[in-house]
Amino acid sequence: MTHRVQMKTPIGVLTIESNEEAVTHIALPAEGGDRKGTANGRRSPAQSDAGPLPAPLAVAVAQLEEYFAGRRRQFDIPLELCGTDFQKSVWLELAHIPYGETVSYGELALMVGRPQAYRAVGQANGANPVPIVLPCHRVVASGGGIGGYGGGLPMKRKLLALEGAQVS
């Protein structure tokens, strides 16, 4: 069963999905995270029962609140990632990029052991199902530019600014 919760953040409303065991997806506001009709300000209509949040969602909400308050630099959220082995290797490597720092797509390609695959790394990065938790916003263009972001460049800049990262 898929569970869903919405939470207000400084970058907009995030929609977080999980199964019974792990978080499976985080939708940024540009991806439909601003869905209408939540009950109690947190639950989606499909999950409007009065019971407590499933454990993976409760952990995700608490840790994301800490992150946006500047009290968390790394996440310890159970994740279930669906993708190719290559995508998963890129996504898991994102967790090793330190808070407040950035790497280029080329550097990330080196980190996953595929130095010539920077374009494929960029595509995998763009398909990250759990942004922020696996910080794809910390990957920038090689020439010093900010690169792209699924939630839009203003959101990427806000996330990097929150972490104190310097980008052009």
C-alpha positions in Angstrom: 0.0 0.0 0.0 1.2 3.5 -0.8 1.1 6.1 1.9 1.4 9.8 1.2 1.9 12.9 3.2 2.4 16.5 2.3 4.5 19.0 4.2 5.0 22.7 3.9 8.6 23.7 3.5 10.5 26.9 2.6 10.6 25.7 -1.0 6.9 24.8 -1.2 4.8 21.8 -0.4 6.6 18.4 -0.7 4.7 15.2 -1.2 6.4 12.2 0.3 5.3 8.7 -0.5 6.2 5.4 1.2 5.2 1.8 1.5 5.1 0.1 4.9 8.9 -0.2 5.0 10.5 2.8 3.3 10.2 6.1 1.5 9.8 5.6 -2.2 9.3 9.1 -3.7 9.5 12.8 -2.8 7.7 15.1 -5.2 9.0 18.6 -5.4 6.4 21.4 -5.9 7.1 21.5 -9.6 6.4 17.8 -9.8 2.9 18.1 -8.4 3.8 18.4 -4.8 1.2 21.2 -4.3 -1.7 18.9 -4.6 -5.0 20.4 -3.3 -7.2 19.0 -0.6 -5.0 17.7 2.2 -6.7 16.9 5.4 -5.1 18.3 8.6 -2.5 20.1 6.5 -0.5 17.0 6.1 -2.3 14.0 4.7 -3.6 13.6 1.1 -7.2 12.7 0.6 -6.3 9.1 0.0 -4.7 8.9 3.4 -7.0 11.1 5.5 -7.6 8.6 8.3 -7.0 9.9 11.8 -4.3 7.4 12.6 -0.6 8.1 13.0 1.7 8.4 10.0 3.5 5.1 8.9 7.0 5.0 10.4 8.9 5.8 7.2 6.8 8.9 6.6 7.1 10.0 10.2 10.9 9.7 10.0 11.0 11.5 6.7 8.9 14.4 7.9 10.8 14.8 11.1 14.2 14.7 9.4 13.1 17.1 6.6 11.8 19.6 9.2 15.2 19.4 10.9 17.0 19.9 7.5 14.9 23.0 6.7 15.5 24.4 10.2 19.3 24.0 9.7 19.6 21.2 12.3 20.3 18.2 10.0 23.0 17.7 7.5 22.6 14.0 6.6 19.5 11.9 6.4 18.9 8.4 7.9 15.6 7.6 6.2 14.7 4.1 5.0 14.6 4.2 1.2 13.4 1.9 -1.5 14.8 3.0 -4.8 13.4 1.7 -8.1 15.7 2.2 -11.1 18.5 0.6 -13.0 21.7 -0.5 -11.2 23.5 2.4 -12.8 20.8 4.9 -11.6 20.9 3.5 -8.1 24.7 3.8 -8.0 24.4 7.5 -8.9 21.6 8.1 -6.5 23.5 6.4 -3.6 26.7 8.3 -4.4 24.7 11.6 -4.0 24.5 10.9 -0.2 28.3 11.2 -0.1 28.4 14.8 -1.3 29.0 16.8 1.9 26.4 19.3 3.1 27.1 22.8 1.7 29.4 21.5 -1.0 28.9 20.8 -4.7 30.4 18.5 -7.3 30.2 18.6 -11.1 28.5 16.0 -13.2 32.0 15.0 -14.3 33.1 14.6 -10.7 30.0 12.5 -9.9 30.8 10.3 -12.9 34.3 9.7 -11.5 32.7 9.0 -8.1 30.6 6.2 -9.6 33.6 4.8 -11.5 32.3 5.9 -15.0 34.4 8.9 -15.8 33.2 9.2 -19.4 29.5 8.8 -18.5 28.8 12.4 -17.2 25.8 12.7 -19.5 24.3 9.5 -18.2 25.1 10.6 -14.7 23.2 13.8 -15.4 20.2 11.9 -16.6 20.3 9.5 -13.6 20.6 12.6 -11.3 17.5 14.1 -13.0 15.6 10.9 -12.3 16.4 10.9 -8.6 13.1 9.7 -6.9 14.0 11.2 -3.5 15.5 14.7 -4.0 16.8 16.6 -1.0 17.3 13.3 0.9 19.7 12.2 -1.9 20.9 15.7 -2.6 20.9 16.0 -6.4 20.8 19.8 -5.9 24.5 19.6 -5.0 25.5 18.6 -8.5 26.4 21.5 -10.7 27.8 22.1 -14.2 31.5 21.7 -14.8 32.1 25.3 -16.0 30.9 26.7 -12.7 27.2 27.1 -13.7 24.4 25.9 -11.6 23.2 23.2 -14.0 19.6 22.0 -14.0 17.1 20.9 -11.4 13.7 19.2 -11.6 12.2 21.7 -9.2 13.6 24.6 -11.2 16.7 26.7 -10.7 15.2 29.1 -8.1 14.5 26.1 -5.9 18.0 24.7 -6.4 19.5 28.1 -5.5 17.3 28.2 -2.3 18.5 24.7 -1.3 22.2 25.5 -1.9 21.8 28.8 -0.1 20.2 27.0 2.9 23.3 24.9 3.0 25.7 27.9 2.5 27.0 26.5 -0.8 28.6 29.0 -3.1 27.5 28.8 -6.8 27.5 31.2 -9.7 
